[in-house]
Amino acid sequence: MKDLTIKASSIIRELLIFAGMLVAAFLTNVYAIWVHDGQWGELISQLHIVLLLSVVYYVLLVVIRLIIRGIMLLVKRFVNPDMQNKREATE
């Protein structure tokens, strides 16, 4: 069985993306407190909800990235670069 190695750059990229989702969830909480005139102490007391929301944001982003990657693979498969170059050369 082969070992699976993940590059450090990939791990760092995914951690940065998750950190961005955490910031987005925190800003969503700030916005909700501001709009609904909540108590600012909820920033601390609702951290578990913010963490859960950031995981939801990250999973949604992963799904979107997988859909885009699937579309790119389909486009690559059906549009053969060799045929595209031949068409351009004859025109």
PEBEL-V281785 format. One record per backbone hydrogen bond with DSSP energy under -1.0 kcal/mol. CO is the residue of the C=O (numbers start at 0). NH is the residue of the N-H. If there is no record, write none. Layout:
co=CO nh=NH
co=CO nh=NH
//
This chain:
co=6 nh=10
co=7 nh=11
co=8 nh=12
co=9 nh=13
co=10 nh=14
co=11 nh=15
co=12 nh=16
co=13 nh=17
co=14 nh=18
co=15 nh=19
co=16 nh=20
co=17 nh=21
co=18 nh=22
co=19 nh=23
co=20 nh=24
co=21 nh=25
co=22 nh=26
co=23 nh=27
co=24 nh=28
co=25 nh=29
co=26 nh=30
co=27 nh=31
co=28 nh=32
co=29 nh=33
co=30 nh=34
co=31 nh=35
co=32 nh=37
co=38 nh=41
co=39 nh=42
co=40 nh=43
co=40 nh=44
co=41 nh=45
co=43 nh=46
co=45 nh=49
co=46 nh=50
co=47 nh=51
co=48 nh=52
co=49 nh=53
co=50 nh=54
co=51 nh=55
co=52 nh=56
co=53 nh=57
co=54 nh=58
co=55 nh=59
co=56 nh=60
co=57 nh=61
co=58 nh=62
co=59 nh=63
co=60 nh=64
co=61 nh=65
co=62 nh=66
co=63 nh=67
co=64 nh=68
co=65 nh=69
co=66 nh=70
co=67 nh=71
co=68 nh=72
co=69 nh=73
co=70 nh=74
co=71 nh=75
co=72 nh=76
co=73 nh=77
co=74 nh=78
co=79 nh=83
co=80 nh=84
co=81 nh=85
co=82 nh=86
co=83 nh=87
co=84 nh=88
co=85 nh=89
co=86 nh=90
//
